[in-house]
């Protein structure tokens, strides 16, 4: 993974993060966010995976149904955010649309993606702090604006 700052005016920063073949996207981006001390950001990305897994949230079971994509796929769109989780570390929430060789798509919450050949990510962070808190009634963590101001 390589990254560079694109801008940094008035307390905000934009960076490009380039992931290389073989890197696991979710893990690598989480490590990048922690190492960079990012507490609030949005992200977008394009590229490709040799395989991936997305999740579909099942409200009844309060968990993600894992959907495996066991083939090369294009990252047609990835959009998400970075906040601080209950553990004090970066918490990513990323949705993707993946294009398959036959023109069909798969999409959902990015659980994992093995990059091939690249993933180009734009991270736009701000001086604000976003806090993601676990919601026991839902079984997932969501951004809590009030907690982020503390």
MOHU-V138037 format. One record per backbone hydrogen bond with DSSP energy under -0.5 kcal/mol. CO is the residue of the C=O (numbers start at 0). NH is the residue of the N-H. Records with the same first field share a line. If there is no record, write none. Layout:
# MOHU-V138037
CO = NH, NH
This chain:
# MOHU-V138037
1 = 17
3 = 15
6 = 13
8 = 11
12 = 124
13 = 5, 6
14 = 122
15 = 3
16 = 18, 120
17 = 1
18 = 118
19 = 22
22 = 24, 114
23 = 27
24 = 28
25 = 29
26 = 30
27 = 31
28 = 32
29 = 33
30 = 34
31 = 35
32 = 36, 37
33 = 36
38 = 129
39 = 125
40 = 81
41 = 123
42 = 79
43 = 121
44 = 77
45 = 119
46 = 74
47 = 115
48 = 72
50 = 113
51 = 68
52 = 110, 111
53 = 66
54 = 108
55 = 64
56 = 58
57 = 61, 62
62 = 57
63 = 65
64 = 55
65 = 67
66 = 53
67 = 69
68 = 51
72 = 48
73 = 75, 98
74 = 46
76 = 96
77 = 44
78 = 94
79 = 42
80 = 92
81 = 40
82 = 84, 90
83 = 131
84 = 87
88 = 84
90 = 82
92 = 80
93 = 109
94 = 78
95 = 107
96 = 75, 76
97 = 105
98 = 73
99 = 102
103 = 99
105 = 97
107 = 95
108 = 54
111 = 52
112 = 24, 114
113 = 49, 50
114 = 21
116 = 20
117 = 47
118 = 18, 120
119 = 45
120 = 16, 122
121 = 43, 123
122 = 14, 124
123 = 41
124 = 12
129 = 83
130 = 132, 143
132 = 141
133 = 135
134 = 137, 138, 139
139 = 134
141 = 132
142 = 144
143 = 147
144 = 148
145 = 148
146 = 149
